[in-house]
């Protein structure tokens, strides 16, 4: 041991240690200076797991939003930090925490699952960073609301009311519906509001089947539904779950004789995986569709389609919207400090690519349009992506007494 200690005192070794120490200090200083010149934003998206098909699309949307913003905000270069949620709450929360610790992130957007979002929002709250999510759970802007969290998607109540309104208008003699519901936070929230709102439109829910995320065999549910003889199957699921259920409903002969409501759909990403016969007689609710008639959306669609060869659906549109709102807040605040960004966002009111948009400062729920579509027959499609037309746009806000953010988002 004494030989080793003596070796550190040799002139050559001492000089080397000094150089390494100076070098390490210089590198750390350079890293700190670089960090001062950039703003890291975490996008937690599902690159693996049951929603893995959507993760890369969400990354595309976030990157295009940064490009449209010119790559910088408040004098800092925007750095996109991607983390895989795997659609697992614990993993997503741990990876977001790691990204905040190592990247010094000022904001987080994503993921794709409401259940996972409920874990991520707690990480954002603890670390005091801006958090934006788009999904079906009402809790982000409801009973789990806090000062740093915002919901981009339309309120669940708004969406379900719009779907039921359009269904009843198209089928005035309808009396009954049967629900297929994915069994986690997203499904539970939407089911609650369908059951509350159905009587308003003269409808009765005659059956409910809940299924796990990633379910692929619906024959037992369809057999039960057909035995109940409803006027429609109303689906509260998403992605491959929804696609698989629609295909099997068609194979069993339920559609196109009777309608199916896809109440919270990805739009393009789901419809593109169904053939024209399977798409017949579908009513589709979504937070986004590429034919939204605004100048900003036309640019988004044109640029996205040029890059990727097809129009965007809800996946890339959601992260485009989430990232755009984060950057809009930073620009308005002329700062990347989360507190200042939140205060700026709470005052937001204006036109966005989806149409008129405001933020409820008390709950941080975005008040914005929800779109209901009717699918087109093959002979009415203008091109291979012309799956549906928007037949209703609703921005009717959820009644205030139904929101569970009872005391508001609170203090910082």
Long-range contacts (C-beta under 8 A, 24 or more apart in sequence): 35-104, 37-76, 37-77, 38-76, 38-77, 38-78, 38-79, 39-73, 39-74, 39-76, 39-77, 39-78, 39-79, 39-106, 39-107, 39-330, 39-336, 40-79, 40-80, 40-81, 40-99, 40-103, 40-104, 40-105, 40-106, 41-78, 41-79, 41-80, 41-81, 41-105, 41-106, 41-107, 41-108, 41-109, 41-323, 41-326, 42-81, 42-82, 42-83, 42-96, 42-99, 42-100, 42-103, 42-105, 42-107, 42-108, 42-109, 42-110, 43-80, 43-81, 43-82, 43-83, 43-108, 43-109, 43-110, 43-319, 43-323, 44-83, 44-84, 44-85, 44-92, 44-95, 44-96, 44-99, 44-108, 44-109, 44-110, 44-111, 44-116, 44-120, 45-82, 45-83, 45-84, 45-85, 45-110, 45-111, 45-112, 45-319, 46-84, 46-85, 46-86, 46-87, 46-111, 46-112, 46-113, 47-82, 47-84, 47-85, 47-86, 48-84, 48-86, 49-85, 49-86, 49-87, 49-88, 50-87, 50-213, 50-214, 50-239, 50-240, 51-87, 51-112, 51-113, 51-239, 53-239, 53-240, 53-269, 54-112, 54-239, 54-266, 54-269, 54-315, 55-84, 55-85, 55-112, 57-269, 57-312, 57-313, 57-315, 57-316, 58-110, 58-112, 58-315, 58-316, 58-318, 58-319, 59-319, 60-304, 60-307, 60-308, 60-312, 60-316, 60-319, 61-304, 61-312, 61-315, 61-316, 61-317, 61-318, 61-319, 61-320, 61-321, 61-323, 62-109, 62-319, 62-320, 62-322, 62-323, 64-300, 64-303, 64-304, 64-307, 64-316, 64-320, 65-319, 65-320, 65-321, 65-322, 65-323, 65-324, 65-327, 66-323, 66-327, 67-303, 68-299, 68-300, 68-303, 68-324, 69-324, 69-327, 69-331, 73-327, 73-330, 73-331, 73-336, 74-330, 74-331, 74-333, 74-334, 74-335, 74-336, 76-336, 78-327, 79-103, 81-105, 85-110, 85-111, 85-112, 85-113, 85-116, 85-120, 87-111, 87-112, 87-113, 87-116, 87-213, 88-116, 89-115, 89-116, 89-118, 89-119, 90-119, 92-116, 92-119, 92-120, 93-119, 93-120, 93-122, 93-123, 96-120, 96-123, 96-124, 97-123, 97-127, 100-127, 100-129, 105-129, 106-130, 106-330, 106-336, 106-337, 106-338, 106-341, 107-131, 107-132, 107-326, 107-338, 107-341, 108-132, 109-133, 109-319, 109-322, 109-323, 109-326, 110-319, 110-322, 112-315, 113-184, 113-186, 113-213, 114-139, 114-184, 114-185, 114-186, 114-189, 115-184, 115-185, 115-186, 118-144, 118-185, 121-146, 121-149, 124-148, 124-149, 125-149, 128-338, 128-339, 128-412, 129-338, 130-326, 130-329, 130-338, 130-341, 130-342, 130-345, 132-322, 132-325, 132-326, 133-322, 134-287, 134-318, 134-321, 134-322, 135-186, 136-185, 136-186, 136-187, 136-189, 136-190, 136-236, 136-264, 137-185, 137-186, 137-189, 138-189, 138-403, 138-404, 139-185, 139-189, 139-404, 140-364, 141-360, 141-363, 141-364, 141-365, 141-403, 141-405, 142-363, 142-403, 142-404, 142-405, 143-404, 143-405, 143-406, 145-363, 145-364, 145-405, 145-408, 145-409, 145-410, 146-409, 146-410, 147-342, 147-409, 147-410, 147-411, 147-412, 148-338, 148-342, 148-412, 149-364, 149-409, 150-325, 150-345, 150-359, 150-364, 150-366, 151-364, 151-365, 151-366, 152-287, 152-318, 152-321, 152-322, 152-325, 152-366, 152-368, 153-287, 153-318, 153-366, 154-287, 154-366, 154-368, 154-369, 154-370, 154-395, 155-365, 155-367, 155-397, 155-398, 156-189, 156-190, 156-193, 156-398, 157-193, 157-197, 157-398, 157-399, 157-402, 158-370, 158-394, 158-395, 158-396, 158-397, 158-398, 159-190, 159-263, 159-264, 159-285, 159-287, 159-370, 160-190, 160-193, 160-194, 160-197, 160-263, 161-193, 161-197, 161-200, 161-394, 161-396, 162-285, 162-370, 162-372, 162-392, 162-394, 162-396, 163-234, 163-261, 163-263, 163-283, 163-285, 163-372, 164-194, 164-197, 164-198, 164-200, 164-201, 164-203, 165-201, 165-372, 165-392, 165-394, 166-283, 166-372, 166-374, 166-391, 166-392, 167-201, 167-232, 167-234, 167-259, 167-261, 167-283, 168-201, 168-202, 168-203, 170-259, 170-283, 170-374, 171-231, 171-232, 171-259, 173-231, 174-203, 174-231, 174-232, 175-202, 175-203, 175-204, 175-231, 176-203, 176-204, 176-205, 176-206, 176-228, 176-229, 176-230, 176-231, 176-232, 177-203, 177-204, 177-205, 177-206, 177-230, 177-231, 177-232, 177-233, 177-234, 177-261, 178-205, 178-206, 178-207, 178-208, 178-209, 178-225, 178-228, 178-230, 178-232, 178-233, 178-234, 179-205, 179-207, 179-208, 179-209, 179-233, 179-234, 179-235, 179-236, 180-209, 180-211, 180-218, 180-221, 180-225, 180-233, 180-234, 180-235, 180-236, 180-237, 180-245, 181-208, 181-209, 181-210, 181-211, 181-236, 181-237, 182-210, 182-211, 182-212, 182-213, 182-215, 182-236, 182-237, 182-238, 182-241, 183-210, 183-211, 183-212, 183-213, 184-213, 186-236, 186-238, 186-264, 187-236, 187-237, 190-236, 190-263, 190-264, 191-236, 194-234, 194-236, 194-263, 206-230, 211-237, 211-241, 213-241, 214-240, 214-241, 215-241, 215-244, 216-240, 216-244, 218-244, 218-245, 218-248, 218-249, 219-248, 219-252, 221-245, 222-248, 222-249, 222-252, 222-254, 223-252, 225-254, 226-252, 226-254, 230-258, 231-258, 231-259, 232-258, 232-259, 232-260, 232-261, 233-258, 233-260, 233-261, 234-260, 234-261, 234-263, 235-260, 235-261, 235-262, 235-263, 236-263, 236-264, 238-264, 238-265, 238-266, 239-266, 239-269, 239-270, 242-270, 243-270, 243-273, 243-274, 246-274, 246-278, 246-279, 246-282, 247-274, 247-278, 250-277, 250-278, 255-280, 255-281, 255-282, 256-280, 256-281, 257-281, 259-283, 261-285, 265-314, 266-313, 266-314, 266-315, 267-313, 267-314, 267-373, 267-388, 268-310, 268-311, 268-312, 268-313, 268-314, 268-385, 268-387, 269-313, 269-314, 269-315, 270-313, 271-375, 271-387, 271-388, 272-310, 272-313, 272-385, 272-387, 276-377, 276-378, 276-381, 279-375, 279-376, 279-387, 279-388, 280-375, 280-377, 281-375, 282-374, 282-375, 282-388, 283-372, 283-373, 283-374, 283-375, 284-372, 284-373, 284-374, 284-375, 284-388, 285-370, 285-371, 285-372, 285-373, 286-314, 286-370, 286-371, 286-372, 286-373, 287-314, 287-317, 287-318, 287-354, 287-370, 287-371, 288-312, 288-313, 288-314, 288-317, 288-318, 288-321, 288-354, 288-371, 289-313, 289-371, 289-373, 289-388, 289-390, 290-385, 291-389, 291-390, 292-353, 292-354, 292-355, 292-369, 292-371, 292-390, 294-351, 294-352, 294-353, 294-354, 294-355, 296-351, 296-352, 296-353, 297-353, 297-354, 299-353, 300-353, 310-385, 311-385, 317-353, 317-354, 320-353, 321-352, 321-353, 321-354, 324-352, 324-353, 325-352, 325-366, 339-412, 342-412, 355-393, 355-395, 356-395, 360-397, 361-409, 362-405, 362-408, 362-409, 363-403, 363-405, 363-408, 363-409, 364-405, 364-409, 365-398, 365-403, 365-405, 367-395, 367-397, 368-395, 369-393, 369-394, 369-395, 370-394, 370-395
